[in-house]
Amino acid sequence: MESFSQFRKSLLSFIRPLSNSIFDICDENGLKLLTRLRLGLSHLRKHKFDHGFLDSLNPIWSCDLEVEDLSHFLLRCPNYNQQRLILMNEVDIIYPNISYFNDIEILKSLMYGIKTVSIQTNSKLISATIKYIKLTKRFEGPLFQ
């Protein structure tokens, strides 16, 4: 490196993960829940199972269909069909092309936004996701007991 500042910047970019945008959303509680989901540190059974929580001895959710991970929670869990319908109706209005995406792309779009659209569109997408998270009431109560 030519200078200490370049060395420092290079080192920090290696150590620090890239931040994910919140697109000027001011919902403190909603952003907390979204961040927990992004980091894999939420109430979801898979997250708690992966971190050894004693109240999650297996990652299967109460609907008994599959592991309760982010994809199951956002896209498939029958416990939240009504809330998901609201979410997907909103998302279809915000960004109609999302219907051409596969599940992985939809999941990334709901959690992080879409790189090729405006900040306003991404703000609406993330806000719709936060609204869904809150409507499910899945994350009410303490994280661990």
Secondary structure, 3 states (H helix, E strand, C coil): CCCHHHHHHHHHHHHCCCCCCCCCCCCHHHHHHHHHHHHCCCCCHHHHHHCCCCCCCCCECCCCCCECCHHHHHHHCHHHHHHHHHHHHHHHHHCHHHHHCCHHHHHHHHHHCCCCCCHHHHHHHHHHHHHHHHHHCCCCCCCCC
